[in-house]
Amino acid sequence: MNLKKIMQAPMRRRQTLKYEDRIVSQTVAYHDWILKKEQQEREGSVLLGQELSMEYIAYSGCGEKFSLTEVEADIAVFYGDGGKPEKEEMALLADYFARHPKALLVYADEDEIDSASGEPRRRNPWLKPDWSPDTLISYFYFGNLFAVRTKSLQDILWLGSGDFRSNLYDFCLKAVEKAGEACHFDSVLFHNTSPIRPFGMEEKYEELKKEAYIRRGWPLQAEGMVSIVIPSKDNPGVLSTCIHSVMEASTYRNFEIIVVDNGSSEKNRRRIELMLSMMTPECRFRYVYEPMEFNFSAMCNKGVRLARGEYVMLLNDDIEIIQEDWLEKMMRKAVLPHVGAVGVKLFYPGSHTIQHAGITNIRLGPAHKLQFRDDRTDYYFLRNRLAFDVLGVTGACLLVKKSIYEEAGGLSEALRVAFNDVEFCYHVYEMGYYNVICNDVALYHHESLSRGMDDSVEKLKRLHQELNMLYELHPDIYGRDPFYHRYLVKDVLDQEFYAGNRYEYTDRLDTVEPESLRDGLRPEWCNEVLRMGIEFAGDLCKWETGRSGGGNYFIQGWCYALQVDNSQYRFNLLLKPVNRGDGPSAENGGEEGAVWKLPVSRQYRPDIQENLGHLQMVALTGVCLQFGREALPEGEYRIGFLWEDCCSRQKLYQWTAETMEIVH
C-alpha cells in the first residue's frame, strides 16, 4: 500500500496542479468581462440625441449659490468629484434621453478605477435597481451620476445649503415628484478614481425626507389597526413565545392577533386554550380552530377574512420579536399610497446570521440574498442596513393594507406549501405597487440553521410543480427583477451581489453525448460521501425563457465529496430510468433501460466554494451541460453523479432525488 501511494504521488501532484490551473482559466476579472459586454451591446448601434446639448456640473459646484436656471444646455449632467464624464458614455446618455421623451431624470451605474498595478482596471461596480422610490428615501442611491432635462426642472426651488450633497438630494427628491419619469439607464457610465461612498442615510438628511413626505401628502405618523394572522398547528410552546414577544416588545399597540389552527392534537389545543384563558382581556388573541389539510394560503386567507384591521400581517408562529419599534417602522412604509407588501430582515435565533433580507428573482427562481451572512458586516452599498424596494418579501413576516390583500385575491390556495407568499408579492407588484424590505428591522426566525432542502423525489416534484405554477401565473417576471441589475449574477445562487463575471452559463456550457453503461454500476461504488444538487434539469428553452420550446436538454448543478481530495476526480453525470436498478443493462431491458453516463468538465463555482469554506478543493464543483433532444430514449430519468479517480481505479457514485422527463 505504501509503495502504491509512493508511485501515485507524482500523478496526484499533477492532478492538483491541473485543478488549480482550471480554476485560474475559468476565473474572469470584472474589468475584462464588462469591456466585452459593453462592446457586444454597443457594436453597430445607431445613437440618437446628437442634437441635444449637454452641460457637465460637478457635485462640489452645487453649493448654495448654484442655480439650474443659469444652465442653458438641454441636458444637465451632474457628476461626483471622484471622476469625470467621458464622451462615449455621455453620447449613450443623450441617446437614452432621445429615445425616452418622458424621462425627466436619468441615473446610471458606476464602478471604480484601480490604477495600483499601473494599468487602470475597472472594479467594484455599483449596479443599481430600476426606479425605487423607497430606496431613494433611504439614501441617495443615484450615486455619482445623474442627468436631467434642464428646462423641465428649472422651476425647482434650490435648497441653497452650504452642503452640496444636501442640495443635490433635496433637488432629486423634488424632481421625482414632477410629472414625468425617473429612469434608470442600466449601463456603467461613470468610473470613479476614488472609492464609492454613498450618502443620504445620515441623520442630517432626515429633515429633507420629512419635507418630501409633507409635499407628497404622506403621513408622518403611522396610524391604523393591524390584524396579525398567525397560522399554527401543534406548536404551543413556539406559539406562546411568538405571541408574548409581540405583546411585550411592541411600541405600536394598535393591533389584534388571530391564530388559525388547522388541527392541533387535543392535548395541544387544550394547552393553547389554557394559555388564552390565563391572559388578561386586553392581551388576548382570537383562536380559530378548524381541522383541515395543510394549506398555508388557505389558513392565512381565513385569518384575513376575520380581520378587523385596516392592515393585515402574516406572521409565522416561530417568529420572535426582538426590536420594540418593529411594527412602527413597518407601518411607516405600509401606510404609503404606493407601497404594497412590507417585510423585515430575519435572523437565525440567537445570532446575527441573516436568514432573509428580501427576495430577488433570478433564473433559478426566487432567491434569498445574503442568507447565512453575518449582519455585523455591511454588504453591497448598505443592502442589509436600509429600507429597499424589492420584488418580494417572505410571508414569515409580511404587512400589507387589507384592501390590497383583498384586491389581489389573497394568497393563491393552489400553492399550498411553497411560493405562495412570493406569488402574492409578484401579483401586488404587477398591480402597480412597490414591495419594501425594512432592513433596519431585525427579528428572530426560529427555523433551524441545519434544516435541509426537500430531499425526496415526491417533495421535489411538488416543489418544481409549484415553481412552474409561479411563472405560469407571472410569465413576464421569469428571470427578470427590476430591482436586481441585469449585470448581476442570475444563473447561480450567489449569496451576495456580485457582477456576472463570477458565473454565466453561456461561458460554461458543455455539449456532451450520453454513453450507455451496459455493465451498470457496482454496488461497492455507491458512497454517501458525495453531496449533490441539481439546480435545473429540462429543455434549454425553458431555462432561458421560462417556457418549454424544444431544443437541447440542459442540466446545471454541483457535486462535492467529503473525506476525499476533490481535486483527484473526474466528473460524470448519471441518468437512469426511474425505478431501474443500478446493475447491467441486460437485466433492465437493454438500451431502453440502460444507465447513461455523461462525461463533463468540472466548472468553477465560487459560490459553492464560499459556502463550503471549511472544506478543501471544492471550487470545481459545477456541472453545466446540454445534450441532444433525441440522445436518450423517452421517459423519466433519475439524476446522479459518478466520480472516477484519475490516479487509481476507484469510483464513487450516488443518486440525487431529482428527476427529469425526456420527450422527443
C-alpha positions as CSV (number, residue, x, y, z in Angstrom):
1,M,0.0,0.0,0.0
2,N,2.8,2.4,0.9
3,L,4.6,1.6,-2.4
4,K,1.3,2.2,-4.3
5,K,1.0,5.6,-2.6
6,I,4.6,6.5,-3.4
7,M,4.0,5.6,-7.1
8,Q,0.8,7.6,-7.2
9,A,2.2,10.7,-5.5
10,P,3.6,12.4,-8.7
11,M,0.4,11.7,-10.5
12,R,-1.7,13.2,-7.7
13,R,0.6,16.3,-7.6
14,R,-0.1,16.8,-11.4
15,Q,-3.8,16.5,-10.8
16,T,-3.7,19.1,-8.1
17,L,-1.8,21.5,-10.4
18,K,-4.3,20.8,-13.2
19,Y,-7.1,21.5,-10.8
20,E,-5.5,24.8,-9.8
21,D,-4.9,25.8,-13.5
22,R,-8.5,25.1,-14.3
23,I,-9.6,27.5,-11.6
24,V,-7.4,30.2,-13.0
25,S,-8.5,29.6,-16.6
26,Q,-12.2,29.9,-15.5
27,T,-11.7,33.0,-13.4
28,V,-12.9,36.0,-15.3
29,A,-12.0,39.5,-14.0
30,Y,-14.8,42.1,-13.9
31,H,-12.7,44.5,-16.0
32,D,-12.3,42.1,-18.9
33,W,-15.9,40.9,-18.6
34,I,-17.5,44.3,-18.6
35,L,-15.5,45.6,-21.5
36,K,-16.6,42.5,-23.5
37,K,-20.2,43.0,-22.5
38,E,-20.2,46.7,-23.5
39,Q,-18.5,46.0,-26.8
40,Q,-21.1,43.4,-27.7
41,E,-24.0,45.6,-26.7
42,R,-22.8,48.8,-28.3
43,E,-21.3,47.4,-31.5
44,G,-23.3,48.5,-34.5
45,S,-25.7,50.6,-32.6
46,V,-27.0,53.9,-34.0
47,L,-27.0,56.7,-31.5
48,L,-29.7,59.4,-31.4
49,G,-29.6,62.6,-29.4
50,Q,-26.6,64.2,-31.1
51,E,-28.7,67.4,-31.3
52,L,-29.1,67.6,-27.5
53,S,-26.6,69.9,-25.9
54,M,-25.1,68.8,-22.5
55,E,-23.5,70.7,-19.7
56,Y,-21.5,68.9,-17.0
57,I,-21.7,70.0,-13.4
58,A,-19.5,68.6,-10.6
59,Y,-21.3,67.8,-7.4
60,S,-19.0,70.1,-5.5
61,G,-20.1,73.0,-7.7
62,C,-23.7,72.6,-6.5
63,G,-23.4,74.8,-3.4
64,E,-25.7,77.4,-2.0
65,K,-25.3,79.8,-5.0
66,F,-25.8,77.3,-7.7
67,S,-28.9,77.7,-9.9
68,L,-30.2,75.4,-12.6
69,T,-31.8,78.4,-14.2
70,E,-28.4,79.5,-15.4
71,V,-27.8,76.3,-17.3
72,E,-28.7,76.6,-21.0
73,A,-28.0,73.1,-22.2
74,D,-30.8,70.7,-23.0
75,I,-29.3,68.1,-20.6
76,A,-27.6,68.9,-17.3
77,V,-25.3,66.1,-16.2
78,F,-24.4,66.1,-12.5
79,Y,-21.4,64.0,-11.5
80,G,-19.4,63.1,-8.4
81,D,-15.9,64.6,-7.9
82,G,-14.3,61.2,-7.9
83,G,-14.3,61.0,-11.7
84,K,-15.2,62.8,-15.0
85,P,-17.9,62.0,-17.6
86,E,-16.4,60.5,-20.8
87,K,-17.6,61.5,-24.3
88,E,-18.6,58.0,-25.3
89,E,-20.7,57.3,-22.2
90,M,-22.3,60.7,-22.5
91,A,-23.3,60.0,-26.1
92,L,-25.1,56.9,-24.8
93,L,-26.8,59.1,-22.1
94,A,-28.0,61.6,-24.7
95,D,-29.3,58.7,-26.8
96,Y,-31.3,57.4,-23.9
97,F,-33.0,60.8,-23.4
98,A,-33.7,61.0,-27.1
99,R,-35.4,57.5,-27.1
100,H,-37.3,58.2,-23.8
101,P,-39.1,61.5,-24.3
102,K,-40.9,61.2,-20.9
103,A,-37.7,60.8,-18.9
104,L,-37.0,63.9,-16.8
105,L,-34.2,62.4,-14.7
106,V,-31.9,59.6,-15.6
107,Y,-29.4,57.9,-13.3
108,A,-26.8,55.3,-14.4
109,D,-24.5,52.7,-13.0
110,E,-20.9,53.2,-12.0
111,D,-17.7,51.5,-11.0
112,E,-14.2,52.3,-9.7
113,I,-10.8,52.6,-11.5
114,D,-7.9,50.8,-9.8
115,S,-4.5,52.1,-11.0
116,A,-2.4,50.4,-8.4
117,S,-0.9,47.9,-10.9
118,G,0.0,50.7,-13.3
119,E,-2.6,49.8,-15.9
120,P,-6.1,51.2,-15.0
121,R,-8.5,48.3,-14.2
122,R,-12.2,48.7,-13.5
123,R,-13.6,47.1,-10.3
124,N,-16.3,47.3,-7.6
125,P,-19.4,48.1,-9.7
126,W,-22.5,49.7,-8.2
127,L,-25.2,48.1,-10.3
128,K,-28.4,49.9,-9.3
129,P,-32.1,48.9,-9.3
130,D,-34.7,50.5,-11.6
131,W,-36.6,53.4,-10.2
132,S,-37.1,52.7,-6.5
133,P,-38.9,55.4,-4.5
134,D,-38.4,54.0,-1.1
135,T,-34.7,53.3,-1.7
136,L,-34.3,57.0,-2.6
137,I,-35.9,57.9,0.7
138,S,-33.4,55.6,2.4
139,Y,-30.4,57.2,0.8
140,F,-29.1,58.9,-2.4
141,Y,-28.8,55.7,-4.5
142,F,-28.4,57.7,-7.7
143,G,-24.8,57.7,-6.7
144,N,-22.2,59.7,-8.7
145,L,-24.0,60.3,-12.0
146,F,-27.5,61.5,-12.9
147,A,-28.8,63.9,-15.6
148,V,-32.0,65.9,-16.0
149,R,-33.9,67.7,-18.8
150,T,-32.9,71.2,-17.8
151,K,-36.0,73.2,-18.9
152,S,-38.4,70.7,-17.3
153,L,-36.8,71.1,-13.8
154,Q,-35.6,74.7,-13.8
155,D,-38.6,75.8,-11.6
156,I,-37.5,73.6,-8.7
157,L,-36.5,75.8,-5.8
158,W,-32.8,75.2,-4.9
159,L,-32.3,74.4,-1.2
160,G,-29.3,76.7,-1.0
161,S,-27.4,74.9,1.7
162,G,-23.7,75.1,2.2
163,D,-23.6,71.3,1.9
164,F,-23.8,70.5,-1.8
165,R,-24.9,66.9,-1.0
166,S,-28.0,68.2,0.8
167,N,-28.8,70.4,-2.2
168,L,-28.5,67.5,-4.6
169,Y,-30.5,65.1,-2.5
170,D,-33.2,67.7,-2.0
171,F,-33.3,68.6,-5.7
172,C,-33.7,65.0,-6.7
173,L,-36.5,64.3,-4.1
174,K,-38.3,67.3,-5.6
175,A,-37.5,66.3,-9.2
176,V,-39.1,62.8,-8.9
177,E,-42.3,64.4,-7.8
178,K,-42.7,66.2,-11.1
179,A,-44.9,64.8,-13.9
180,G,-42.6,62.6,-15.9
181,E,-40.4,59.7,-15.2
182,A,-37.3,59.0,-13.2
183,C,-35.4,56.4,-15.2
184,H,-32.5,54.0,-14.7
185,F,-30.1,53.7,-17.7
186,D,-28.8,50.2,-16.8
187,S,-25.2,50.6,-18.1
188,V,-22.0,51.6,-16.4
189,L,-21.4,55.2,-17.5
190,F,-19.2,56.6,-14.7
191,H,-15.8,55.5,-13.4
192,N,-14.7,56.7,-10.0
193,T,-11.0,57.2,-9.3
194,S,-11.7,57.1,-5.6
195,P,-13.8,54.6,-3.6
196,I,-17.6,54.9,-4.0
197,R,-19.1,56.3,-0.8
198,P,-22.9,56.5,-0.7
199,F,-24.6,59.3,1.3
200,G,-28.1,60.2,2.4
201,M,-28.6,57.7,5.2
202,E,-27.2,60.0,7.9
203,E,-29.3,61.8,10.5
204,K,-28.6,65.2,8.9
205,Y,-30.8,64.3,5.9
206,E,-33.9,63.5,7.9
207,E,-35.3,66.9,7.6
208,L,-35.1,66.7,3.8
209,K,-37.0,63.5,3.9
210,K,-39.6,64.9,6.2
211,E,-40.2,67.8,3.9
212,A,-40.6,65.3,1.0
213,Y,-43.3,63.5,3.0
214,I,-45.2,66.7,3.6
215,R,-45.0,67.8,-0.1
216,R,-46.3,64.4,-1.2
217,G,-49.1,64.3,1.4
218,W,-47.6,61.1,3.0
219,P,-48.4,60.6,6.7
220,L,-45.6,61.5,9.1
221,Q,-47.1,59.3,11.8
222,A,-48.4,55.8,11.0
223,E,-51.9,55.0,12.2
224,G,-54.3,52.2,11.7
225,M,-55.2,48.9,13.3
226,V,-53.1,45.8,12.3
227,S,-54.6,42.3,12.3
228,I,-51.7,39.9,12.9
229,V,-52.6,36.5,11.5
230,I,-50.6,33.5,12.8
231,P,-51.1,30.1,11.2
232,S,-50.1,27.4,13.7
233,K,-50.5,23.7,14.4
234,D,-49.1,21.6,17.3
235,N,-46.6,24.2,18.3
236,P,-48.0,25.6,21.6
237,G,-44.6,26.4,23.1
238,V,-43.3,28.2,20.0
239,L,-46.6,30.0,19.5
240,S,-46.5,31.2,23.1
241,T,-43.0,32.7,22.6
242,C,-44.2,34.4,19.4
243,I,-47.4,35.9,20.9
244,H,-45.8,37.0,24.2
245,S,-42.9,38.7,22.3
246,V,-45.5,40.6,20.2
247,M,-47.4,41.6,23.3
248,E,-44.4,42.6,25.3
249,A,-42.0,44.1,22.8
250,S,-44.1,46.4,20.6
251,T,-44.2,50.1,20.9
252,Y,-47.0,50.2,18.3
253,R,-50.0,49.0,20.2
254,N,-53.0,49.2,17.8
255,F,-53.2,45.5,16.8
256,E,-55.1,42.3,17.2
257,I,-53.8,38.7,17.0
258,I,-55.7,35.9,15.2
259,V,-54.4,32.4,15.5
260,V,-55.6,30.0,12.8
261,D,-55.1,26.3,13.8
262,N,-55.7,23.7,11.2
263,G,-55.9,20.8,13.5
264,S,-53.6,20.6,16.6
265,S,-54.0,17.5,18.7
266,E,-56.5,17.7,21.6
267,K,-53.6,18.0,24.1
268,N,-52.0,20.9,22.2
269,R,-55.4,22.5,21.6
270,R,-56.1,22.5,25.3
271,R,-52.7,24.0,26.0
272,I,-53.4,26.9,23.6
273,E,-56.8,27.4,25.1
274,L,-55.3,27.4,28.6
275,M,-52.7,30.0,27.6
276,L,-55.5,32.1,26.2
277,S,-57.6,31.9,29.3
278,M,-54.7,33.0,31.5
279,M,-54.1,36.2,29.6
280,T,-55.7,39.5,30.6
281,P,-58.6,40.6,28.4
282,E,-56.6,43.4,26.7
283,C,-53.8,40.9,25.8
284,R,-56.0,38.1,24.5
285,F,-55.8,36.7,21.0
286,R,-58.6,35.2,18.9
287,Y,-58.2,31.4,18.5
288,V,-59.7,29.8,15.4
289,Y,-59.6,26.0,15.4
290,E,-60.6,24.3,12.2
291,P,-59.1,21.0,11.2
292,M,-58.2,20.9,7.5
293,E,-55.5,19.6,5.2
294,F,-52.4,21.7,5.4
295,N,-52.6,24.7,3.1
296,F,-50.7,27.7,4.3
297,S,-52.5,30.0,1.9
298,A,-56.0,28.9,3.0
299,M,-55.1,29.4,6.6
300,C,-53.8,32.9,6.0
301,N,-56.8,33.8,3.9
302,K,-59.2,32.6,6.6
303,G,-57.5,34.7,9.2
304,V,-57.6,37.8,6.9
305,R,-61.4,37.3,6.4
306,L,-61.8,37.5,10.1
307,A,-59.5,40.6,10.5
308,R,-60.9,43.8,11.8
309,G,-57.9,45.9,11.0
310,E,-57.1,48.2,8.0
311,Y,-53.8,46.4,7.7
312,V,-53.0,42.7,7.9
313,M,-49.8,40.9,8.9
314,L,-48.9,37.3,8.1
315,L,-46.7,36.1,10.9
316,N,-45.1,32.7,11.3
317,D,-45.6,31.2,14.8
318,D,-41.8,30.7,15.1
319,I,-41.1,34.5,14.8
320,E,-39.7,36.2,17.9
321,I,-39.8,40.0,18.3
322,I,-36.5,41.4,19.5
323,Q,-36.9,45.0,18.4
324,E,-39.5,47.2,20.0
325,D,-40.2,49.6,17.1
326,W,-40.5,46.8,14.5
327,L,-44.2,47.3,13.8
328,E,-43.9,51.0,13.9
329,K,-41.2,51.0,11.2
330,M,-43.1,48.6,9.1
331,M,-46.3,50.7,9.3
332,R,-44.4,53.8,8.3
333,K,-43.9,52.1,4.9
334,A,-47.3,50.2,4.7
335,V,-49.3,53.4,5.1
336,L,-47.7,55.0,1.9
337,P,-50.1,55.0,-1.1
338,H,-47.6,53.4,-3.5
339,V,-46.4,50.6,-1.1
340,G,-47.7,47.0,-1.3
341,A,-46.2,44.3,0.9
342,V,-43.7,45.2,3.6
343,G,-41.2,42.7,5.1
344,V,-38.2,42.8,7.5
345,K,-34.8,41.3,7.9
346,L,-34.9,37.9,9.7
347,F,-32.0,36.4,11.8
348,Y,-31.5,32.8,12.8
349,P,-32.2,32.6,16.5
350,G,-29.6,33.9,19.0
351,S,-27.3,35.1,16.2
352,H,-26.5,37.9,13.7
353,T,-26.8,35.4,10.9
354,I,-29.1,36.6,8.1
355,Q,-31.9,34.3,7.0
356,H,-33.9,36.8,4.9
357,A,-33.3,40.3,3.6
358,G,-35.7,40.4,0.7
359,I,-36.5,38.2,-2.3
360,T,-34.6,38.5,-5.6
361,N,-35.9,36.9,-8.7
362,I,-33.1,35.1,-10.7
363,R,-33.2,32.4,-13.4
364,L,-33.2,29.7,-10.7
365,G,-36.3,31.2,-9.2
366,P,-37.0,33.3,-6.0
367,A,-33.7,33.7,-4.1
368,H,-32.8,34.9,-0.6
369,K,-29.8,37.1,-1.0
370,L,-27.4,37.5,2.0
371,Q,-28.7,34.3,3.6
372,F,-26.1,32.9,6.1
373,R,-24.1,36.1,6.0
374,D,-23.1,37.9,9.2
375,D,-25.1,41.1,9.6
376,R,-22.3,42.8,11.5
377,T,-20.8,43.4,8.1
378,D,-22.2,45.9,5.5
379,Y,-23.0,44.4,2.2
380,Y,-23.3,45.8,-1.3
381,F,-23.8,49.5,-0.7
382,L,-25.8,49.0,2.6
383,R,-28.3,46.4,1.3
384,N,-28.6,44.9,4.7
385,R,-29.0,48.2,6.6
386,L,-31.8,50.3,5.0
387,A,-35.3,50.0,3.5
388,F,-35.2,49.0,-0.2
389,D,-37.8,48.3,-2.8
390,V,-37.7,44.7,-3.8
391,L,-39.8,42.3,-5.9
392,G,-40.8,40.2,-2.9
393,V,-40.6,39.6,0.9
394,T,-41.2,36.4,2.9
395,G,-44.6,35.6,4.3
396,A,-43.0,34.7,7.6
397,C,-43.5,38.4,8.4
398,L,-45.5,40.3,5.8
399,L,-47.5,43.5,6.3
400,V,-50.0,44.9,3.8
401,K,-53.1,47.0,3.6
402,K,-56.1,44.7,3.8
403,S,-57.6,46.4,0.8
404,I,-54.6,45.4,-1.3
405,Y,-54.7,41.9,0.1
406,E,-58.3,41.5,-1.0
407,E,-57.7,43.2,-4.3
408,A,-55.0,40.7,-5.1
409,G,-57.3,37.8,-4.1
410,G,-55.2,36.9,-1.1
411,L,-52.6,34.1,-1.2
412,S,-53.2,31.6,-4.0
413,E,-54.6,28.4,-2.5
414,A,-53.4,26.4,-5.5
415,L,-49.9,27.0,-4.0
416,R,-50.4,25.0,-0.8
417,V,-46.9,24.9,0.6
418,A,-44.2,26.9,-1.3
419,F,-44.0,30.2,-3.2
420,N,-47.5,31.4,-2.1
421,D,-46.0,34.5,-0.5
422,V,-43.8,35.1,-3.5
423,E,-46.7,34.8,-5.9
424,F,-48.7,37.3,-3.8
425,C,-45.8,39.8,-3.9
426,Y,-45.4,39.4,-7.6
427,H,-49.1,39.9,-8.1
428,V,-49.0,43.1,-5.9
429,Y,-46.0,44.4,-8.0
430,E,-47.9,43.8,-11.2
431,M,-50.9,45.7,-9.7
432,G,-48.6,48.7,-9.6
433,Y,-47.4,48.7,-6.0
434,Y,-43.8,48.7,-4.6
435,N,-42.9,46.0,-2.1
436,V,-40.4,47.1,0.6
437,I,-38.0,45.2,2.8
438,C,-37.2,47.1,6.0
439,N,-33.6,46.0,6.7
440,D,-33.5,48.4,9.6
441,V,-35.7,46.0,11.5
442,A,-34.5,42.5,12.6
443,L,-36.4,39.7,14.1
444,Y,-35.6,36.1,15.1
445,H,-37.0,33.3,13.0
446,H,-36.7,30.0,14.8
447,E,-36.1,27.9,11.7
448,S,-33.1,25.7,12.3
449,L,-29.8,26.5,10.6
450,S,-29.5,22.8,9.9
451,R,-32.8,22.5,8.2
452,G,-32.3,20.7,4.9
453,M,-33.9,21.0,1.5
454,D,-36.8,18.9,0.4
455,D,-34.9,15.7,-0.4
456,S,-37.4,13.1,-1.6
457,V,-38.5,12.6,-5.2
458,E,-42.1,13.4,-4.3
459,K,-41.3,16.6,-2.4
460,L,-39.0,17.8,-5.1
461,K,-41.6,17.2,-7.8
462,R,-44.2,19.1,-5.7
463,L,-41.7,22.0,-5.3
464,H,-41.0,22.1,-9.0
465,Q,-44.7,22.0,-9.8
466,E,-45.3,25.0,-7.6
467,L,-42.3,26.8,-9.0
468,N,-43.7,26.2,-12.5
469,M,-47.1,27.4,-11.4
470,L,-45.5,30.6,-10.1
471,Y,-44.1,31.5,-13.5
472,E,-47.2,30.3,-15.3
473,L,-49.1,33.0,-13.3
474,H,-46.3,35.6,-13.9
475,P,-44.5,34.7,-17.1
476,D,-43.2,38.2,-17.7
477,I,-41.2,38.0,-14.5
478,Y,-39.2,34.9,-15.3
479,G,-35.5,35.6,-15.0
480,R,-36.2,39.3,-14.5
481,D,-36.2,41.6,-11.5
482,P,-36.5,45.3,-11.9
483,F,-34.7,45.8,-8.5
484,Y,-31.8,43.4,-9.4
485,H,-29.5,44.6,-12.2
486,R,-29.2,42.5,-15.4
487,Y,-25.4,42.5,-14.9
488,L,-25.5,40.8,-11.6
489,V,-25.2,37.0,-11.3
490,K,-28.5,35.3,-12.1
491,D,-27.5,31.8,-13.2
492,V,-26.5,30.6,-9.8
493,L,-27.5,31.4,-6.3
494,D,-24.7,33.7,-5.2
495,Q,-25.4,34.8,-1.6
496,E,-24.1,38.3,-2.2
497,F,-24.5,40.9,-5.0
498,Y,-21.7,40.0,-7.5
499,A,-21.3,41.0,-11.1
500,G,-21.9,38.3,-13.7
501,N,-18.2,37.7,-14.4
502,R,-18.5,35.3,-11.4
503,Y,-20.6,32.9,-13.4
504,E,-22.5,32.9,-16.7
505,Y,-23.9,29.6,-18.0
506,T,-23.2,30.6,-21.7
507,D,-19.5,30.5,-20.9
508,R,-19.6,27.2,-19.1
509,L,-21.9,25.1,-21.3
510,D,-20.6,21.7,-22.3
511,T,-22.2,19.8,-25.2
512,V,-22.0,16.1,-24.4
513,E,-23.0,12.7,-25.9
514,P,-24.5,10.3,-23.4
515,E,-22.8,6.9,-23.2
516,S,-24.6,3.7,-22.3
517,L,-23.1,1.9,-19.2
518,R,-24.0,-1.7,-20.3
519,D,-22.2,-3.1,-17.3
520,G,-24.1,-0.8,-14.9
521,L,-22.7,0.4,-11.6
522,R,-21.1,-1.8,-9.0
523,P,-22.7,-1.8,-5.5
524,E,-19.3,-1.1,-3.9
525,W,-19.0,2.2,-5.8
526,C,-22.1,3.6,-4.1
527,N,-20.9,6.0,-1.5
528,E,-22.6,8.7,0.7
529,V,-19.5,10.9,0.7
530,L,-20.9,12.6,-2.4
531,R,-23.0,15.7,-1.8
532,M,-25.0,16.9,-4.8
533,G,-27.5,19.4,-6.0
534,I,-29.4,19.9,-9.3
535,E,-30.4,23.5,-10.0
536,F,-32.1,22.9,-13.3
537,A,-33.0,19.9,-15.5
538,G,-35.1,20.5,-18.5
539,D,-35.0,21.9,-22.0
540,L,-32.7,24.8,-22.7
541,C,-35.5,27.0,-24.0
542,K,-37.3,26.8,-20.6
543,W,-34.1,27.7,-18.8
544,E,-33.7,30.8,-21.0
545,T,-37.3,32.0,-21.3
546,G,-39.4,30.1,-18.7
547,R,-41.3,28.4,-21.4
548,S,-40.6,24.9,-22.8
549,G,-40.0,25.1,-26.5
550,G,-37.9,22.1,-27.7
551,G,-34.2,22.1,-28.4
552,N,-31.5,20.5,-26.4
553,Y,-31.8,19.3,-22.8
554,F,-29.9,21.3,-20.2
555,I,-28.7,20.3,-16.7
556,Q,-26.9,22.6,-14.2
557,G,-25.8,21.6,-10.7
558,W,-23.0,20.8,-8.4
559,C,-21.3,18.0,-6.6
560,Y,-18.5,17.6,-4.0
561,A,-17.3,14.9,-1.8
562,L,-16.5,14.6,1.9
563,Q,-13.4,12.9,3.3
564,V,-11.6,12.8,-0.1
565,D,-9.4,15.1,-2.1
566,N,-11.8,16.6,-4.6
567,S,-9.1,17.6,-7.0
568,Q,-8.2,14.0,-7.9
569,Y,-11.5,13.0,-9.6
570,R,-13.2,13.5,-12.9
571,F,-16.9,14.1,-13.1
572,N,-19.7,12.3,-14.9
573,L,-23.4,12.9,-14.7
574,L,-25.6,9.8,-14.5
575,L,-29.1,9.3,-15.8
576,K,-31.2,6.2,-15.4
577,P,-34.9,5.4,-15.9
578,V,-36.9,5.9,-12.7
579,N,-37.4,2.6,-10.8
580,R,-34.5,1.0,-12.5
581,G,-31.8,-0.7,-10.6
582,D,-28.1,0.1,-11.0
583,G,-27.0,-3.3,-12.5
584,P,-26.1,-4.3,-16.1
585,S,-28.4,-3.3,-19.0
586,A,-29.3,-6.9,-19.8
587,E,-31.2,-7.1,-16.5
588,N,-33.1,-3.9,-17.3
589,G,-34.3,-4.2,-20.9
590,G,-31.1,-3.4,-22.9
591,E,-30.5,0.1,-24.3
592,E,-34.0,1.3,-23.4
593,G,-33.4,0.7,-19.7
594,A,-29.7,1.5,-19.5
595,V,-27.8,3.6,-17.1
596,W,-26.3,6.5,-19.0
597,K,-23.0,8.4,-18.3
598,L,-22.4,12.0,-19.4
599,P,-18.7,13.0,-19.1
600,V,-18.5,16.7,-18.3
601,S,-15.9,19.3,-17.5
602,R,-15.7,20.5,-13.9
603,Q,-16.9,24.1,-13.7
604,Y,-15.6,26.7,-11.3
605,R,-18.3,27.6,-8.7
606,P,-17.0,30.3,-6.4
607,D,-20.5,30.5,-4.7
608,I,-20.2,26.8,-3.6
609,Q,-16.6,27.3,-2.6
610,E,-17.6,30.2,-0.3
611,N,-20.4,28.3,1.3
612,L,-18.0,25.4,2.0
613,G,-15.1,27.4,3.4
614,H,-14.4,24.6,5.9
615,L,-13.6,22.1,3.1
616,Q,-10.6,21.9,0.8
617,M,-10.6,21.7,-3.0
618,V,-14.3,22.3,-3.6
619,A,-14.0,25.1,-6.1
620,L,-14.6,23.0,-9.2
621,T,-17.9,21.5,-8.2
622,G,-20.1,22.7,-11.1
623,V,-21.8,20.9,-13.9
624,C,-23.3,22.8,-16.8
625,L,-24.2,20.7,-19.9
626,Q,-26.5,20.2,-22.8
627,F,-27.3,17.1,-24.9
628,G,-29.4,16.5,-28.0
629,R,-33.2,16.1,-27.6
630,E,-33.2,12.6,-29.0
631,A,-29.9,11.5,-27.5
632,L,-31.8,9.4,-24.9
633,P,-34.9,7.2,-25.1
634,E,-38.1,8.9,-23.9
635,G,-39.0,8.5,-20.3
636,E,-38.4,9.8,-16.8
637,Y,-34.8,9.7,-15.5
638,R,-33.2,9.9,-12.1
639,I,-30.1,12.1,-12.0
640,G,-26.9,11.2,-10.2
641,F,-23.1,11.6,-10.2
642,L,-20.2,9.2,-10.9
643,W,-16.7,10.2,-9.8
644,E,-13.6,8.4,-11.2
645,D,-10.3,8.7,-9.5
646,C,-7.7,10.0,-12.1
647,C,-4.9,8.1,-10.3
648,S,-6.5,4.8,-9.5
649,R,-9.5,2.6,-10.3
650,Q,-11.6,3.9,-7.5
651,K,-15.1,5.0,-8.4
652,L,-17.8,6.7,-6.4
653,Y,-21.5,7.2,-7.3
654,Q,-24.7,8.4,-5.7
655,W,-28.2,9.4,-6.9
656,T,-30.0,12.7,-6.2
657,A,-33.7,12.8,-5.6
658,E,-34.1,14.9,-8.8
659,T,-35.7,13.5,-12.0
660,M,-36.2,14.8,-15.5
661,E,-38.6,13.9,-18.3
662,I,-37.2,13.2,-21.8
663,V,-39.7,13.8,-24.6
664,H,-38.8,13.8,-28.3
